[in-house]
Amino acid sequence: MQIPCDQQVFDVTWKGEDLWYATQPAPSDWKPAQKRFTEYSSYGVIEGEVVLTESRCGS
């Protein structure tokens, strides 16, 4: 999932069927990253995974 450019992800959660993520403006020395958010069942089995991709505007 591509995050809007120059936004840094700082929190992610699932609520039912919906994925919610919180961002903040990135500081000038920030380096974009890929962040993995993984859901596990109560049995320890992966139920789903989302990869959040941050980027700089104009790059």
N, CA and C atoms as an extended XYZ file, in Angstrom:
177
Properties=species:S:1:pos:R:3:atomname:S:1:resname:S:1:resid:I:1 pbc="F F F"
N         0.856       -1.155        0.000 N   MET     1
C         0.000        0.000        0.000 CA  MET     1
C         0.909        1.227        0.000 C   MET     1
N         0.704        2.121       -0.955 N   GLN     2
C         1.520        3.325       -1.069 CA  GLN     2
C         0.951        4.416       -0.158 C   GLN     2
N         1.790        4.944        0.717 N   ILE     3
C         1.416        6.038        1.618 CA  ILE     3
C         1.642        7.356        0.876 C   ILE     3
N         0.808        8.381        1.080 N   PRO     4
C         1.050        9.666        0.418 CA  PRO     4
C         2.485       10.153        0.673 C   PRO     4
N         3.080       10.753       -0.349 N   CYS     5
C         4.486       11.162       -0.244 CA  CYS     5
C         4.700       12.168        0.887 C   CYS     5
N         5.906       12.109        1.442 N   ASP     6
C         6.345       12.955        2.553 CA  ASP     6
C         5.511       12.777        3.822 C   ASP     6
N         4.893       11.601        3.968 N   GLN     7
C         4.159       11.253        5.183 CA  GLN     7
C         4.822       10.042        5.825 C   GLN     7
N         5.070       10.117        7.120 N   GLN     8
C         5.724        9.057        7.882 CA  GLN     8
C         4.667        8.308        8.697 C   GLN     8
N         4.585        6.987        8.517 N   VAL     9
C         3.630        6.152        9.258 CA  VAL     9
C         4.126        5.979       10.689 C   VAL     9
N         3.226        6.198       11.677 N   PHE    10
C         3.631        5.958       13.065 CA  PHE    10
C         2.691        5.029       13.817 C   PHE    10
N         1.555        4.651       13.221 N   ASP    11
C         0.662        3.705       13.893 CA  ASP    11
C        -0.244        3.052       12.865 C   ASP    11
N        -0.564        1.773       13.093 N   VAL    12
C        -1.436        1.014       12.201 CA  VAL    12
C        -2.300        0.101       13.055 C   VAL    12
N        -3.571       -0.081       12.649 N   THR    13
C        -4.438       -1.021       13.356 CA  THR    13
C        -5.505       -1.544       12.406 C   THR    13
N        -6.024       -2.719       12.727 N   TRP    14
C        -7.189       -3.265       12.042 CA  TRP    14
C        -8.382       -3.085       12.956 C   TRP    14
N        -9.492       -2.673       12.401 N   LYS    15
C       -10.774       -2.605       13.117 CA  LYS    15
C       -11.783       -3.347       12.252 C   LYS    15
N       -12.082       -4.579       12.620 N   GLY    16
C       -12.988       -5.389       11.810 CA  GLY    16
C       -12.372       -5.647       10.443 C   GLY    16
N       -13.034       -5.199        9.390 N   GLU    17
C       -12.565       -5.384        8.015 CA  GLU    17
C       -11.690       -4.235        7.526 C   GLU    17
N       -11.531       -3.183        8.329 N   ASP    18
C       -10.854       -1.970        7.881 CA  ASP    18
C        -9.441       -1.846        8.440 C   ASP    18
N        -8.547       -1.311        7.615 N   LEU    19
C        -7.181       -1.007        8.025 CA  LEU    19
C        -7.083        0.505        8.215 C   LEU    19
N        -6.590        0.918        9.367 N   TRP    20
C        -6.403        2.341        9.679 CA  TRP    20
C        -4.928        2.586        9.918 C   TRP    20
N        -4.407        3.681        9.359 N   TYR    21
C        -3.020        4.041        9.636 CA  TYR    21
C        -2.934        5.533        9.922 C   TYR    21
N        -2.000        5.898       10.783 N   ALA    22
C        -1.791        7.298       11.158 CA  ALA    22
C        -0.439        7.740       10.611 C   ALA    22
N        -0.413        8.953       10.064 N   THR    23
C         0.833        9.503        9.529 CA  THR    23
C         1.077       10.881       10.115 C   THR    23
N         2.293       11.336        9.921 N   GLN    24
C         2.657       12.699       10.296 CA  GLN    24
C         3.597       13.223        9.218 C   GLN    24
N         3.695       14.545        9.054 N   PRO    25
C         4.631       15.086        8.071 CA  PRO    25
C         6.057       14.623        8.391 C   PRO    25
N         6.772       14.231        7.365 N   ALA    26
C         8.134       13.728        7.557 CA  ALA    26
C         9.115       14.887        7.732 C   ALA    26
N        10.084       14.747        8.661 N   PRO    27
C        11.115       15.781        8.814 CA  PRO    27
C        12.057       15.785        7.600 C   PRO    27
N        12.816       16.840        7.435 N   SER    28
C        13.671       16.993        6.248 CA  SER    28
C        14.761       15.922        6.147 C   SER    28
N        15.221       15.368        7.261 N   ASP    29
C        16.285       14.356        7.224 CA  ASP    29
C        15.751       12.917        7.205 C   ASP    29
N        14.467       12.751        7.009 N   TRP    30
C        13.797       11.451        7.044 CA  TRP    30
C        14.116       10.612        5.812 C   TRP    30
N        14.261        9.312        6.009 N   LYS    31
C        14.462        8.369        4.915 CA  LYS    31
C        13.235        7.454        4.843 C   LYS    31
N        12.548        7.422        3.696 N   PRO    32
C        11.369        6.564        3.543 CA  PRO    32
C        11.705        5.091        3.798 C   PRO    32
N        10.702        4.340        4.221 N   ALA    33
C        10.896        2.917        4.527 CA  ALA    33
C         9.657        2.123        4.126 C   ALA    33
N         9.825        0.809        4.069 N   GLN    34
C         8.688       -0.095        3.940 CA  GLN    34
C         8.418       -0.652        5.325 C   GLN    34
N         7.153       -0.636        5.728 N   LYS    35
C         6.782       -1.146        7.051 CA  LYS    35
C         5.768       -2.266        6.881 C   LYS    35
N         6.020       -3.381        7.560 N   ARG    36
C         5.127       -4.542        7.479 CA  ARG    36
C         4.239       -4.589        8.711 C   ARG    36
N         2.953       -4.793        8.471 N   PHE    37
C         1.978       -4.938        9.546 CA  PHE    37
C         1.351       -6.309        9.365 C   PHE    37
N         1.528       -7.194       10.340 N   THR    38
C         1.092       -8.579       10.230 CA  THR    38
C         0.076       -8.900       11.311 C   THR    38
N        -0.996       -9.577       10.912 N   GLU    39
C        -2.025      -10.013       11.856 CA  GLU    39
C        -1.840      -11.505       12.118 C   GLU    39
N        -1.827      -11.894       13.385 N   TYR    40
C        -1.728      -13.299       13.775 CA  TYR    40
C        -3.027      -13.726       14.449 C   TYR    40
N        -3.425      -14.981       14.207 N   SER    41
C        -4.591      -15.523       14.903 CA  SER    41
C        -4.190      -15.903       16.322 C   SER    41
N        -5.158      -16.289       17.116 N   SER    42
C        -4.868      -16.719       18.489 CA  SER    42
C        -4.063      -18.019       18.512 C   SER    42
N        -3.980      -18.709       17.364 N   TYR    43
C        -3.196      -19.939       17.258 CA  TYR    43
C        -1.775      -19.672       16.766 C   TYR    43
N        -1.415      -18.401       16.560 N   GLY    44
C        -0.070      -18.055       16.111 CA  GLY    44
C         0.135      -18.166       14.609 C   GLY    44
N        -0.943      -18.300       13.855 N   VAL    45
C        -0.870      -18.420       12.404 CA  VAL    45
C        -1.081      -17.041       11.784 C   VAL    45
N        -0.276      -16.717       10.762 N   ILE    46
C        -0.450      -15.429       10.084 CA  ILE    46
C        -1.789      -15.426        9.363 C   ILE    46
N        -2.609      -14.414        9.626 N   GLU    47
C        -3.910      -14.267        8.981 CA  GLU    47
C        -3.823      -13.307        7.800 C   GLU    47
N        -2.950      -12.317        7.897 N   GLY    48
C        -2.815      -11.343        6.823 CA  GLY    48
C        -1.612      -10.455        7.052 C   GLY    48
N        -1.159       -9.828        5.971 N   GLU    49
C        -0.019       -8.927        6.070 CA  GLU    49
C        -0.207       -7.793        5.074 C   GLU    49
N         0.130       -6.588        5.505 N   VAL    50
C         0.080       -5.409        4.649 CA  VAL    50
C         1.454       -4.763        4.691 C   VAL    50
N         1.957       -4.364        3.524 N   VAL    51
C         3.227       -3.646        3.444 CA  VAL    51
C         2.908       -2.195        3.110 C   VAL    51
N         3.330       -1.289        3.985 N   LEU    52
C         3.122        0.144        3.785 CA  LEU    52
C         4.420        0.730        3.242 C   LEU    52
N         4.345        1.422        2.106 N   THR    53
C         5.531        1.970        1.458 CA  THR    53
C         5.497        3.488        1.519 C   THR    53
N         6.475        4.056        2.207 N   GLU    54
C         6.603        5.510        2.312 CA  GLU    54
C         7.467        6.013        1.150 C   GLU    54
N         7.331        7.302        0.807 N   SER    55
C         8.139        7.875       -0.271 CA  SER    55
C         8.280        9.382       -0.094 C   SER    55
N         9.256        9.924       -0.781 N   ARG    56
C         9.454       11.371       -0.847 CA  ARG    56
C         8.717       11.893       -2.074 C   ARG    56
N         8.143       13.084       -1.999 N   CYS    57
C         7.516       13.705       -3.167 CA  CYS    57
C         8.602       14.027       -4.197 C   CYS    57
N         8.311       13.770       -5.444 N   GLY    58
C         9.250       14.081       -6.512 CA  GLY    58
C        10.390       13.099       -6.662 C   GLY    58
N        10.316       11.940       -5.989 N   SER    59
C        11.412       10.967       -6.163 CA  SER    59
C        10.900        9.676       -6.740 C   SER    59
